[in-house]
Amino acid sequence: MSYSQKLLACASAVRSVLPDPEKPGRVITTVDKLERTNRIDPLLDGLRRGIQSVPLGDETRDFLHGRWLGHPVHPVLVQVPIGTWLSAAVLDLVPGKRYPATLLVGTGLVAAVPAAVTGWVDWAEMRSPQMRVGLVHAAMNSVAIGLYAASLGARLRGRHLRGRALGYAGLAAVSAGGALGGHLAYRQAAAVNHAEDIAVRTEPGWHPIGAAAELPIGQTVRRTVGEVPVVVVRESGGAVRVLADRCSHMAGPLSQGQVIDGCVRCPWHGSLFRLKDGWNLGGPATAPQPAFETRNVDGQVEARLLH
């Protein structure tokens, strides 16, 4: 067999194990089915009510959501257990590294606690398809935590071979959980800023909103700035406030929300945004709402994106 024929045979062998680019892979189709199934919805509802009933207080929940950070804190925290467990797996291949590997496994278990807490708090504010995938994501991570706890116990009893085997099993489980977490973030857009594209979609300059006299005082009204839906509120002093209508948390319609003390509350999950500048005063939203400045031209209200 010639060299070129060997290369062709090698390329053919590689293609045979790669997914067919013209067909969805088994992983994608399996997770898509999980998104659509409603068999576990009664369990989802019970878990969600249980998490939301925990008396944490609004400030604590906002802290766990990551409002102070400007984006969810859960993806930041998961780096620690994943990193320590991966490092332990590498050290398990190196002779004489039993103690540091054991220390890393234990560190990962401690770090998994706040990561899990923030994950569950975020999960309770998701849509049903996201919650279905998120529940399996959490289940895989729980299996990983159990395996690593068993691994740590075996290592501390001097059963290092068993400890390493359990550690590698835990790494496989947390890797599967991480893949589902990636599906949640990048395919289902869970906990991302759903108003991030407003600056791109909004044409520069002033856009007509409508007659000021047609806007009820203290009530939300849905209008459009170009092709961008916005919520409009006329205040008692005559000022007209305009925010992007789709909530940055889960794209809930703010135009169906409630006006409270110069703010609008999302009707879906209760995020609170200040009308004058879109700042998020209460979660679960972690990003502010795009705001528009307004002017009155001969009784007609115009708006443009506030930069």
N, C-alpha and C positions, 0 to 999 in steps of 0.2 A: 504494500500500500504506500502510495506516494505521500509526501509531506502535506500537500494541499488536500488530499483525500482524508488524511488524518484530522486536519483542521475542520473539514466539513462534517466529519463524523462526530467530532467533539461538539461542534456547534449544534448539531442535530440532537445530541444527547442532552445538552443544556436546555434547548427549547422544549424538549419533551417533559421536563419537570417544572417549567415555568407556566403560569396561568395563561390560558388562551386570551389574547387581547381583544378578541371579537366576542367573547362570552363572559358573563359575570362569573367570578370565582365562587367556590363553595362557601368560603368564609363570608363573602358579601351577601350571598343569597340567604345564608343561615341567619345572619344578623338582621337582614331586612325582614325576614319572617318573624323574628323576635320583636321587632318594632311594631308589627301589625297585630300580633296576637293579643287577645284581651282576657285570656284565661287567668292571668295572675293579677288582673286589675283589682279584685277585692282585697288582695294582700297589699297592693300598692296603696290603696285608699286608707287601710288601717295603719300602715306604717307612716304614711304622710301625716295623718291626724295625730298619731303618737308623737312624732318629732315636733310638730307645730305646737303641741300642748305642753311641751317642756317649758317651765317658767324661766327662760333665760333673760328676758327683757329685750327691748328693741335695740339698745346700744350694743349689747353682747352679740345679738344675732347679726347686726351690721358689721361688727368686728370680725365675726367668723365668716361672713360672706366676702369680706375684703373691701368694703366701701372705703376704708381708710387708705387702701393701697391703689385704688382706681381700677382694679380687676380682681377676679376671684383669687383668694389666697390658697385654696386647695391645691392647684397645680404646682405652686411653689413648695408646699410642705411635702408633697409626695416624692420630691427629689431626694430627700434625706434617706428614707428607708430603702428606696430603690438603689441609690448610690452605695449605701453601706452593704446591702446584701450582695450586690454585684461585686463589690470589692472583696467581700468575704469569699465569694465563689472563686475569685482569682487566687487569693491567698491559700485556699484549700488545695490548690495545685502545687504549691511551693512547700517543700519540706521545712519543718521547723517553725511554721507560722500558725500553730494551733491557737496560741493565746490571742494574737491580734484578730484572727478570724472570728473567734468566739466573742471578743469585745465588739466587733462590728455587727455581728448577728444580734447581740443584745441591744446595741444602740439603735439598730433599725426597728426593733420591736417597740422601743420607747417612742421613737419618732413616728411610728405608725398610728399612735393614738390621736394626736391632734390632726393628722392628715385625714383619718377616718371621720372624726367629728365634723370638720369643715366640709367634707364630702357629703355627709348625710344632711347637713343643714342646707347645702346647695341643692341636693337631690329633691328635697321636699318642696321646692319651688319650681320644679320643671314640668313640662307637658308629659302626658301619658306615654307617648312613644319613647321619649327620652328616659322616663322613669323605668320603663321595662328593661331597656339596655343597661341603665345605671344600676338596677338591682342585681343583674348578673355580674356586672363589673364589681360591685361591692362583695358579692358572694365569692368570686374568684380571689379577691384580695383577702377576704376572711379566711379562705382555705390556706392562702399563703402565710398569713399570720399564724394560723394553727400549726402549720408545718415548721415554720421557723421557731416557734415556741418549743415544739418537740425537739427540734435540732439543738436549741440552746440547752435544753434539759439533758440530752444525750451527751453533749460536749462536756457539760459540768460534771457528769458522772464518769467521765473518762472514756466514753464510747464514741470516739472521734470518727470512726468509719461510718457508723450509723448517723452521726450528726452531720457529716458531709453529705451523705445520701439524702437526708431529709432537707438539707439546705438547697441542694440542686432541684429537688422536687418543688420546694417553695419558690425558687427563682422561676421555674416554669409556670407556676400558677400566677405569680405576680406579673409575669410577662404577658400572659393571656389577659389578665385584668387590665394591664396597661394598654393593650391593643384595643380593648373595648372602650377605655377612656379616650383614646384617640378618635374612635368612631363617634363618641358623644360630642367631642369638641369640634372635629373637623368635618364630619358628615352631617351631624344633627344640629350643629351650632348651639350646643348647650352652654350657657353661662358666658356667651360672647356678647359684644356690644352690637345690638341689632339696629343701632342708629348711626353706626360709623360711616355709612355710605352717603349720608345726607349732604356733606360738603361736596362730594363728587357729583351728585345728582341734581343739585340746585344750581341753576344758571345765575351768574352774577347780576347785580343790579336790582332795581325795585320791581316788585310784582304786585298787581292789584289783588286785594283781599275781598273788597266789597264795601258797601256804604256803612259808615260808622253807626248810623241810626238803626240799621238792621241787626246790629249785634246786641243781644240781651246782656244786661249788666250782671256780672257774677256767674255766668253760665258758660259752659264749654260749647264751642261750635266748631264743626269740622269744615275746613276750607282747603284750598291747594295753593301752593306757591310754585308756579309752573306745573310740574307733574308730581310734586312732593306733597303728600297729605300733611296738614298741620292742624293743631288745635289752637283756637283763637278764644281769648277771654277778654272782654271789655270790663275794666274795673270801674268802681263807683266814681272815681275822680276823672274818668274819661280816658285814661291810658289804656292802650290795647296791647295785650301780651300775646306772643305767638311762639309756640314750640313745635318741634317735629311731633307728629301724632303717634308714631310707632315708638312704644316704650323701649328704651335701650336694653332692658332686661330680657324680655321675651316677646317684644313687638306688640304688646297689648295696646288697644286703642285709647289713648289719653282723652280723646274727645268724648268718650263715654264715662270718664272719671268724674271725681268730685272736687270742686274748688274749695280749699280750706286755707284761710289766712294767707292769701297771696301765693298759694301753692296748688298744684293739681296732683291728685292721688290716682295711680293706675288702678283700673277696676279689676285687673287680673290677680296681681300679687301684692298690691298695696304700696309700691314704691312711690315716694313723695318727691316732687320736683318743684323748685322755686320758679315761679312764672317769669320773673324779670330777667333771669339769666340761665335757667335750665339746670341749676345746680341740684344734685341729688342729696336731699336732706335725710332720706330714709330708704333703706334697702327693701328688697334684695338687690335692686339695681346697684351696680358698682361704678357705672359711668354716668356722667351728666347728660342731660338732654340737649340736643342742638337747639339754640334759641335764635330768634329773628328780631331785629330792630324794626320799628314801625314809624310811619309818619302819616299825617292827615293832610290830604291835598283836596281842598274844596269839598270836604265831607266824605271823601273816598279814602279808605285805609290802604296803604301800601306797605309791603314788608320786604326785607332783604336779610340774608343770612348774617348773623352777628359773628364776627371773627375775633 
